[in-house]
Amino acid sequence: MVAAMQAYRGGQRPATVMDRIAKGFSDDEIKAIAAWFAAQR
């Protein structure tokens, strides 16, 4: 998830909306989102 979000933010992964959303997050915030998502069951 971290790699995907960073790719969206950097424009390496095509998106319609997610690239704009990802640009609003820092690396630490992306890691926190990924950690939260991984903890969900």
DSSP file (Angstrom, degrees, kcal/mol; ACC not computed):
  #  RESIDUE AA STRUCTURE BP1 BP2  ACC     N-H-->O    O-->H-N    N-H-->O    O-->H-N    TCO  KAPPA ALPHA  PHI   PSI    X-CA   Y-CA   Z-CA
    1    1 A M     >        0   0    0      0, 0.0     4,-2.7     0, 0.0     5,-0.2   0.000 360.0 360.0 360.0 -38.9    0.0    0.0    0.0
    2    2 A V  H  >  +     0   0    0      1,-0.2     4,-2.4     2,-0.2     5,-0.2   0.945 360.0  46.7 -61.2 -46.9    2.9    2.4    0.8
    3    3 A A  H  > S+     0   0    0      1,-0.2     4,-2.1     2,-0.2    -1,-0.2   0.895 112.8  50.0 -62.5 -40.0    4.4    1.8   -2.6
    4    4 A A  H  > S+     0   0    0      2,-0.2     4,-2.5     1,-0.2    -1,-0.2   0.931 111.6  47.2 -65.1 -45.8    1.0    2.3   -4.4
    5    5 A M  H  X S+     0   0    0     -4,-2.7     4,-2.6     1,-0.2    -2,-0.2   0.900 113.0  48.9 -64.0 -40.1    0.3    5.5   -2.6
    6    6 A Q  H  X S+     0   0    0     -4,-2.4     4,-2.2    -5,-0.2     6,-0.2   0.874 110.4  51.6 -66.8 -35.7    3.7    6.9   -3.3
    7    7 A A  H  X>S+     0   0    0     -4,-2.1     5,-1.7    -5,-0.2     6,-1.4   0.897 110.7  48.1 -67.5 -40.1    3.3    5.9   -7.0
    8    8 A Y  H ><5S+     0   0    0     -4,-2.5     3,-0.9     4,-0.2    -2,-0.2   0.943 113.0  48.6 -60.9 -47.2    0.0    7.7   -7.1
    9    9 A R  H 3<5S+     0   0    0     -4,-2.6    -2,-0.2     1,-0.2    -1,-0.2   0.871 114.0  45.6 -62.8 -38.0    1.5   10.8   -5.5
   10   10 A G  H 3<5S-     0   0    0     -4,-2.2    -1,-0.2    -5,-0.2    -2,-0.2   0.524 112.6-116.2 -85.3  -5.3    4.5   10.8   -7.8
   11   11 A G  T <<5S+     0   0    0     -3,-0.9    -3,-0.2    -4,-0.8    -4,-0.1   0.565  84.2 116.5  83.8   8.3    2.4   10.2  -11.0
   12   12 A Q      < +     0   0    0     -5,-1.7    -4,-0.2    -6,-0.2    -5,-0.1   0.672  69.1  58.3 -81.7 -16.7    3.9    6.8  -11.8
   13   13 A R  S    S-     0   0    0     -6,-1.4    -2,-0.2    -9,-0.1    -1,-0.1  -0.959  91.5-120.9-116.4 125.9    0.6    5.0  -11.3
   14   14 A P        +     0   0    0      0, 0.0     2,-0.3     0, 0.0    -2,-0.1  -0.350  44.1 155.7 -67.2 142.1   -2.4    6.1  -13.5
   15   15 A A        -     0   0    0      1,-0.1    -2,-0.0    -7,-0.1     0, 0.0  -0.986  43.0-147.2-158.9 159.2   -5.5    7.3  -11.6
   16   16 A T  S    S-     0   0    0     -2,-0.3    -1,-0.1     3,-0.0     4,-0.0   0.793  98.8  -8.5 -97.5 -39.1   -8.5    9.5  -12.0
   17   17 A V  S >> S+     0   0    0      2,-0.1     4,-1.6     3,-0.1     3,-0.9   0.628 117.8  76.6-127.0 -34.4   -8.8   10.7   -8.4
   18   18 A M  H 3> S+     0   0    0      1,-0.3     4,-3.0     2,-0.2     5,-0.2   0.804  90.0  59.9 -60.6 -31.8   -6.3    8.9   -6.2
   19   19 A D  H 3> S+     0   0    0      1,-0.2     4,-1.4     2,-0.2    -1,-0.3   0.897 107.0  47.0 -63.1 -38.1   -3.3   10.8   -7.4
   20   20 A R  H <4 S+     0   0    0     -3,-0.9     4,-0.4     2,-0.2    -1,-0.2   0.864 114.1  47.3 -70.7 -35.6   -4.9   14.0   -6.2
   21   21 A I  H >< S+     0   0    0     -4,-1.6     3,-1.6     1,-0.2    -2,-0.2   0.933 110.1  52.3 -68.6 -46.1   -5.8   12.5   -2.9
   22   22 A A  H >< S+     0   0    0     -4,-3.0     3,-1.9     1,-0.3    -2,-0.2   0.800  96.7  67.5 -63.6 -29.9   -2.3   10.9   -2.4
   23   23 A K  T 3< S+     0   0    0     -4,-1.4    -1,-0.3     1,-0.3    -2,-0.2   0.735  93.0  62.1 -63.4 -20.1   -0.6   14.3   -3.0
   24   24 A G  T <  S+     0   0    0     -3,-1.6     2,-0.4    -4,-0.4    -1,-0.3   0.495  92.8  80.4 -82.8  -4.1   -2.1   15.5    0.3
   25   25 A F    <   -     0   0    0     -3,-1.9     2,-0.1    -4,-0.2   -16,-0.0  -0.851  68.7-141.1-110.9 140.4   -0.3   12.9    2.4
   26   26 A S     >  -     0   0    0     -2,-0.4     4,-2.4     1,-0.1     5,-0.2  -0.360  37.3-100.0 -81.6 171.5    3.3   12.9    3.7
   27   27 A D  H  > S+     0   0    0      1,-0.2     4,-2.3     2,-0.2     5,-0.2   0.907 125.4  51.1 -59.6 -41.9    5.4    9.7    3.8
   28   28 A D  H  > S+     0   0    0      1,-0.2     4,-2.1     2,-0.2    -1,-0.2   0.891 109.9  49.2 -64.4 -39.2    4.6    9.3    7.5
   29   29 A E  H  > S+     0   0    0      2,-0.2     4,-2.4     1,-0.2    -1,-0.2   0.893 109.7  51.6 -67.5 -39.1    0.9    9.7    6.9
   30   30 A I  H  X S+     0   0    0     -4,-2.4     4,-2.4     2,-0.2    -2,-0.2   0.914 110.1  49.5 -62.8 -42.3    1.0    7.1    4.1
   31   31 A K  H  X S+     0   0    0     -4,-2.3     4,-2.3     1,-0.2    -2,-0.2   0.889 110.6  50.4 -63.7 -39.1    2.8    4.7    6.4
   32   32 A A  H  X S+     0   0    0     -4,-2.1     4,-2.4     2,-0.2    -2,-0.2   0.899 110.2  49.5 -65.9 -40.8    0.2    5.3    9.2
   33   33 A I  H  X S+     0   0    0     -4,-2.4     4,-2.7     2,-0.2    -2,-0.2   0.927 112.0  48.4 -61.9 -45.2   -2.7    4.7    6.7
   34   34 A A  H  X S+     0   0    0     -4,-2.4     4,-2.5     2,-0.2    -2,-0.2   0.897 111.3  50.1 -63.2 -41.2   -1.0    1.4    5.5
   35   35 A A  H  X S+     0   0    0     -4,-2.3     4,-1.4     2,-0.2    -1,-0.2   0.913 112.3  47.2 -64.1 -43.1   -0.5    0.3    9.2
   36   36 A W  H  X S+     0   0    0     -4,-2.4     4,-0.6     1,-0.2     3,-0.4   0.936 112.9  48.7 -62.9 -45.8   -4.1    1.0   10.0
   37   37 A F  H >< S+     0   0    0     -4,-2.7     3,-1.0     1,-0.2    -2,-0.2   0.898 109.7  52.1 -62.4 -40.7   -5.4   -0.8    6.9
   38   38 A A  H 3< S+     0   0    0     -4,-2.5    -1,-0.2     1,-0.2    -2,-0.2   0.790 105.2  56.7 -65.4 -28.0   -3.1   -3.8    7.7
   39   39 A A  H 3< S+     0   0    0     -4,-1.4    -1,-0.2    -3,-0.4     2,-0.2   0.608  85.3 101.1 -80.5 -11.9   -4.5   -4.0   11.2
   40   40 A Q    <<        0   0    0     -3,-1.0    -3,-0.0    -4,-0.6    -4,-0.0  -0.506 360.0 360.0 -75.8 140.7   -8.1   -4.3    9.9
   41   41 A R              0   0    0     -2,-0.2    -1,-0.1     0, 0.0    -4,-0.0   0.349 360.0 360.0-126.5 360.0   -9.6   -7.8    9.9
